[in-house]
């Protein structure tokens, strides 16, 4: 793992959710206040509020891509088009390694239940799955931005 990937994993280990871990890793370089980044990404962990939809590491990366495009392009139409293009590229690269961007499919448990949360901790899925997705999201961002 390189320095940014390790920083994101350390953010996650310190208590940030997966989306917060990815977004805050890039907050300084994107000129975004870290507290604001934490607030913006707060509800996106565990597949958005533990709904286990799109992985938080992925949604955090999508936020970084949006910030990147907004800094690079002044016209909103151009921002959106470039953001959408980068998001599709990110999605393809993430799915090529993980097979999906859905938290429920990545973890193969139901985090909305006490049993699922217990399995998450007992089987160390935070390290085996989540940290891997976080590090890979940062790696993809480094390659496409």
N, C-alpha and C positions, 0 to 999 in steps of 0.2 A: 504494500500500500504506500502511496506517496503521501506527502504532508497534508494536502487538502483532504484526501480521503480519510486519513487518520484523524484529522481535526473533526470531520463530520461524525465519525464513529465515536470519538470522545464526547462530542456534544450529546449524542444519543445516550451514551453511558452515564452522562451527568444528569439525565432526567428529561432531556428534550424529547419530544416525539419525533418520529422519522421525518416528517415534513419540516419541522423546526430545525432539525439537525442539518438537513441539506440547505435550506434557505439561509440560516445564519452563517454557514460556512462561507457563503458568497456575499454576505451583507456589507462587509467593509469594501470589497472591490466594486460593489454596485452602488456604493454611497447611500446605503439604507441603514438607518438607526437599528441596532441589534434588538432593542426592546420592541420596536415597531415590527420587526421581522418575526420575533417570537409571538407577538399578539396576532399578526396576520395569519400565521401558520398554525396557531394553537388548535383549531378545530379539525385539522386535516390529518391528524395521526390515526393509526389503525384503520386506514381506508376511509377516512373522513368520519370522525366522531364515533369510531368503533363500528361503523356500518360495514366495514370490510369491503368497500368498493375499490376504487383506485388506490393503490399503495401510496402511503404518505411520502415515501422517498421519491416517487414519481410526481406527485402533485407539488412537492417542494421544488423539484427540478423544473416543473412547468412555470412556477412563480419566478425562478431565476431566469428562465428563458424570456419571460415577459419583461422583466426588468432590463435584461440585456437589449432586447429589441427597442424598448422605449428610450434607452440611452443612445442607441445607434441611429435611429430613424426619427425624423421630426414629423413626418406626415403620418397621421393615425392609420390610414389605409395601408400604407407601407409597413407600419409597425405590426398590424394585425396579420398581414399576409406572410411576413417574415417569421413572426411568432408561430403561426400555424405550420409553416414549413419546418421549422426547427422542432416543434413538438412532434410532428409526424416522424421526423428523423430519429428523435430520442425514443419514441415509442417503438419503432422498428428495432433499434439496437437493444433496448431493454428486453423486449419480447424474444429476441434471438437468443439471449442467454437464459432467461427465466421462464419463457413460454407464455407468460401472461403479465398483466399489470394489476390484476385483481388480488387484493390482500387475502381474501378468503381462499383463493386457489394457491397462493404462495405459501400460506401457513397451514392450510388443510385442517383448520379447527375453527370453532365459532367463539370469537372473543366476546360475544355478548352474553355468554353464559359463565357462571363461576367455574364450571368444569373446564371450559375452553381456556379461561384465564389461568387456571391451575396447570393445565397441560402446557401452555405457553411458557410458563416459568419452569416447570419440572423438566421439560425437554430442551430447555435453553434455546428456544426458537428465536428469542431476541438476538442472540449471537449468530446462530446458524443460518437464519433467514434474513432478519431485519438488517443486521449490520452489513451483510453481503449486499443487500439491495441498496442500502445507503451508499456504501463505497462504490458500487457500480454506477449509481446515478451520478455521483460526483465525477467519476472517470469519464462517463459519456459527456457530461457538460464540459469538461476540460477539452475534450476532443472536438466538440461541435461549435463551441462559442469562440 
